[in-house]
Amino acid sequence: MTDLKQLIEDENKIETVVSSDIKFKGKMKFRSSLKIRGTFEGKIETEGFLIIGREAVVSADISAKIVSISGEVNGKIKASQGIHLHKNSRTRGDIITPDLMMEQGAFFNGTCIMDEKS
Protein backbone atom coordinates (compact mmCIF):
# COMPACT_ATOMS: atom_id res chain seq x y z
CA MET A 1 0.00 0.00 0.00
CA THR A 2 3.01 2.30 0.30
CA ASP A 3 3.19 2.47 -3.51
CA LEU A 4 -0.42 3.69 -3.64
CA LYS A 5 0.15 6.30 -0.92
CA GLN A 6 3.16 7.64 -2.82
CA LEU A 7 1.14 7.82 -6.04
CA ILE A 8 -1.70 9.69 -4.33
CA GLU A 9 0.65 12.16 -2.64
CA ASP A 10 3.03 12.74 -5.59
CA GLU A 11 1.29 13.12 -8.94
CA ASN A 12 4.70 13.11 -10.68
CA LYS A 13 4.99 9.36 -9.93
CA ILE A 14 1.80 8.60 -11.87
CA GLU A 15 2.27 7.42 -15.46
CA THR A 16 -0.76 9.32 -16.86
CA VAL A 17 -3.06 12.04 -15.52
CA VAL A 18 -6.38 12.97 -17.13
CA SER A 19 -6.57 16.70 -16.33
CA SER A 20 -9.55 18.37 -14.66
CA ASP A 21 -10.51 20.20 -17.87
CA ILE A 22 -10.86 16.97 -19.88
CA LYS A 23 -14.17 15.20 -20.50
CA PHE A 24 -13.65 11.74 -21.94
CA LYS A 25 -16.11 9.09 -23.07
CA GLY A 26 -15.25 5.54 -24.16
CA LYS A 27 -13.09 2.60 -23.06
CA MET A 28 -9.70 2.95 -21.38
CA LYS A 29 -7.33 0.00 -21.13
CA PHE A 30 -3.84 0.36 -19.65
CA ARG A 31 -1.23 -1.48 -17.56
CA SER A 32 0.33 0.98 -15.13
CA SER A 33 -1.07 3.87 -13.07
CA LEU A 34 -3.65 6.48 -14.07
CA LYS A 35 -5.15 9.40 -12.20
CA ILE A 36 -8.41 10.93 -13.36
CA ARG A 37 -9.02 14.53 -12.33
CA GLY A 38 -11.64 15.27 -15.01
CA THR A 39 -14.82 13.59 -16.21
CA PHE A 40 -14.96 10.09 -17.66
CA GLU A 41 -17.84 7.92 -18.85
CA GLY A 42 -17.50 4.36 -20.13
CA LYS A 43 -15.33 1.40 -19.13
CA ILE A 44 -11.90 1.18 -17.50
CA GLU A 45 -9.67 -1.92 -17.45
CA THR A 46 -6.19 -2.01 -15.94
CA GLU A 47 -3.68 -4.31 -14.29
CA GLY A 48 -2.41 -1.31 -12.31
CA PHE A 49 -3.61 1.46 -10.03
CA LEU A 50 -6.55 3.75 -10.76
CA ILE A 51 -6.75 6.98 -8.77
CA ILE A 52 -9.92 9.06 -8.89
CA GLY A 53 -9.03 12.62 -7.84
CA ARG A 54 -11.15 14.89 -5.63
CA GLU A 55 -12.56 16.85 -8.56
CA ALA A 56 -13.21 13.80 -10.79
CA VAL A 57 -16.62 12.51 -11.83
CA VAL A 58 -16.50 8.97 -13.23
CA SER A 59 -19.44 6.93 -14.52
CA ALA A 60 -17.90 3.61 -15.50
CA ASP A 61 -17.53 -0.09 -14.90
CA ILE A 62 -14.02 -0.46 -13.50
CA SER A 63 -11.67 -3.44 -13.30
CA ALA A 64 -8.28 -2.74 -11.67
CA LYS A 65 -5.64 -3.97 -9.26
CA ILE A 66 -6.23 -1.13 -6.77
CA VAL A 67 -8.77 1.70 -6.96
CA SER A 68 -8.40 4.83 -4.82
CA ILE A 69 -11.41 7.17 -4.81
CA SER A 70 -11.39 10.75 -3.57
CA GLY A 71 -13.98 12.08 -6.04
CA GLU A 72 -17.22 10.64 -7.40
CA VAL A 73 -17.71 7.22 -9.00
CA ASN A 74 -20.93 5.69 -10.32
CA GLY A 75 -20.70 2.10 -11.55
CA LYS A 76 -19.48 -1.39 -10.76
CA ILE A 77 -15.92 -1.67 -9.41
CA LYS A 78 -13.88 -4.86 -9.29
CA ALA A 79 -10.42 -4.60 -7.72
CA SER A 80 -8.14 -7.62 -7.42
CA GLN A 81 -6.20 -6.18 -4.43
CA GLY A 82 -8.20 -3.36 -2.84
CA ILE A 83 -10.46 -0.32 -2.92
CA HIS A 84 -9.83 2.83 -0.89
CA LEU A 85 -12.70 5.24 -0.29
CA HIS A 86 -11.28 8.50 1.03
CA LYS A 87 -12.98 11.21 3.10
CA ASN A 88 -15.63 13.14 1.10
CA SER A 89 -15.60 10.59 -1.75
CA ARG A 90 -18.94 9.51 -3.26
CA THR A 91 -19.29 5.98 -4.58
CA ARG A 92 -22.54 4.57 -5.97
CA GLY A 93 -22.51 1.01 -7.29
CA ASP A 94 -21.51 -2.51 -6.44
CA ILE A 95 -17.93 -3.34 -5.49
CA ILE A 96 -16.02 -6.61 -5.46
CA THR A 97 -12.66 -6.66 -3.69
CA PRO A 98 -10.68 -8.65 -1.10
CA ASP A 99 -9.72 -5.49 0.82
CA LEU A 100 -11.85 -2.39 1.47
CA MET A 101 -10.63 0.71 3.29
CA MET A 102 -13.23 3.38 3.99
CA GLU A 103 -12.35 6.62 5.76
CA GLN A 104 -14.82 8.40 7.99
CA GLY A 105 -16.81 10.84 5.86
CA ALA A 106 -16.75 8.67 2.71
CA PHE A 107 -20.15 7.96 1.11
CA PHE A 108 -20.89 4.50 -0.31
CA ASN A 109 -24.25 3.29 -1.63
CA GLY A 110 -24.26 -0.21 -3.11
CA THR A 111 -23.33 -3.77 -2.28
CA CYS A 112 -19.89 -5.04 -1.36
CA ILE A 113 -18.60 -8.55 -1.98
CA MET A 114 -15.37 -9.34 -0.16
CA ASP A 115 -13.65 -11.69 -2.59
CA GLU A 116 -10.44 -13.52 -1.69
CA LYS A 117 -7.17 -12.01 -2.96
CA SER A 118 -6.03 -13.36 -6.32
C-alpha positions as CSV (number, residue, x, y, z in Angstrom):
1,M,0.0,0.0,0.0
2,T,3.0,2.3,0.3
3,D,3.2,2.5,-3.5
4,L,-0.4,3.7,-3.6
5,K,0.1,6.3,-0.9
6,Q,3.2,7.6,-2.8
7,L,1.1,7.8,-6.0
8,I,-1.7,9.7,-4.3
9,E,0.7,12.2,-2.6
10,D,3.0,12.7,-5.6
11,E,1.3,13.1,-8.9
12,N,4.7,13.1,-10.7
13,K,5.0,9.4,-9.9
14,I,1.8,8.6,-11.9
15,E,2.3,7.4,-15.5
16,T,-0.8,9.3,-16.9
17,V,-3.1,12.0,-15.5
18,V,-6.4,13.0,-17.1
19,S,-6.6,16.7,-16.3
20,S,-9.5,18.4,-14.7
21,D,-10.5,20.2,-17.9
22,I,-10.9,17.0,-19.9
23,K,-14.2,15.2,-20.5
24,F,-13.6,11.7,-21.9
25,K,-16.1,9.1,-23.1
26,G,-15.2,5.5,-24.2
27,K,-13.1,2.6,-23.1
28,M,-9.7,2.9,-21.4
29,K,-7.3,0.0,-21.1
30,F,-3.8,0.4,-19.6
31,R,-1.2,-1.5,-17.6
32,S,0.3,1.0,-15.1
33,S,-1.1,3.9,-13.1
34,L,-3.6,6.5,-14.1
35,K,-5.2,9.4,-12.2
36,I,-8.4,10.9,-13.4
37,R,-9.0,14.5,-12.3
38,G,-11.6,15.3,-15.0
39,T,-14.8,13.6,-16.2
40,F,-15.0,10.1,-17.7
41,E,-17.8,7.9,-18.8
42,G,-17.5,4.4,-20.1
43,K,-15.3,1.4,-19.1
44,I,-11.9,1.2,-17.5
45,E,-9.7,-1.9,-17.4
46,T,-6.2,-2.0,-15.9
47,E,-3.7,-4.3,-14.3
48,G,-2.4,-1.3,-12.3
49,F,-3.6,1.5,-10.0
50,L,-6.5,3.8,-10.8
51,I,-6.8,7.0,-8.8
52,I,-9.9,9.1,-8.9
53,G,-9.0,12.6,-7.8
54,R,-11.1,14.9,-5.6
55,E,-12.6,16.9,-8.6
56,A,-13.2,13.8,-10.8
57,V,-16.6,12.5,-11.8
58,V,-16.5,9.0,-13.2
59,S,-19.4,6.9,-14.5
60,A,-17.9,3.6,-15.5
61,D,-17.5,-0.1,-14.9
62,I,-14.0,-0.5,-13.5
63,S,-11.7,-3.4,-13.3
64,A,-8.3,-2.7,-11.7
65,K,-5.6,-4.0,-9.3
66,I,-6.2,-1.1,-6.8
67,V,-8.8,1.7,-7.0
68,S,-8.4,4.8,-4.8
69,I,-11.4,7.2,-4.8
70,S,-11.4,10.7,-3.6
71,G,-14.0,12.1,-6.0
72,E,-17.2,10.6,-7.4
73,V,-17.7,7.2,-9.0
74,N,-20.9,5.7,-10.3
75,G,-20.7,2.1,-11.5
76,K,-19.5,-1.4,-10.8
77,I,-15.9,-1.7,-9.4
78,K,-13.9,-4.9,-9.3
79,A,-10.4,-4.6,-7.7
80,S,-8.1,-7.6,-7.4
81,Q,-6.2,-6.2,-4.4
82,G,-8.2,-3.4,-2.8
83,I,-10.5,-0.3,-2.9
84,H,-9.8,2.8,-0.9
85,L,-12.7,5.2,-0.3
86,H,-11.3,8.5,1.0
87,K,-13.0,11.2,3.1
88,N,-15.6,13.1,1.1
89,S,-15.6,10.6,-1.8
90,R,-18.9,9.5,-3.3
91,T,-19.3,6.0,-4.6
92,R,-22.5,4.6,-6.0
93,G,-22.5,1.0,-7.3
94,D,-21.5,-2.5,-6.4
95,I,-17.9,-3.3,-5.5
96,I,-16.0,-6.6,-5.5
97,T,-12.7,-6.7,-3.7
98,P,-10.7,-8.7,-1.1
99,D,-9.7,-5.5,0.8
100,L,-11.9,-2.4,1.5
101,M,-10.6,0.7,3.3
102,M,-13.2,3.4,4.0
103,E,-12.4,6.6,5.8
104,Q,-14.8,8.4,8.0
105,G,-16.8,10.8,5.9
106,A,-16.8,8.7,2.7
107,F,-20.1,8.0,1.1
108,F,-20.9,4.5,-0.3
109,N,-24.3,3.3,-1.6
110,G,-24.3,-0.2,-3.1
111,T,-23.3,-3.8,-2.3
112,C,-19.9,-5.0,-1.4
113,I,-18.6,-8.6,-2.0
114,M,-15.4,-9.3,-0.2
115,D,-13.6,-11.7,-2.6
116,E,-10.4,-13.5,-1.7
117,K,-7.2,-12.0,-3.0
118,S,-6.0,-13.4,-6.3
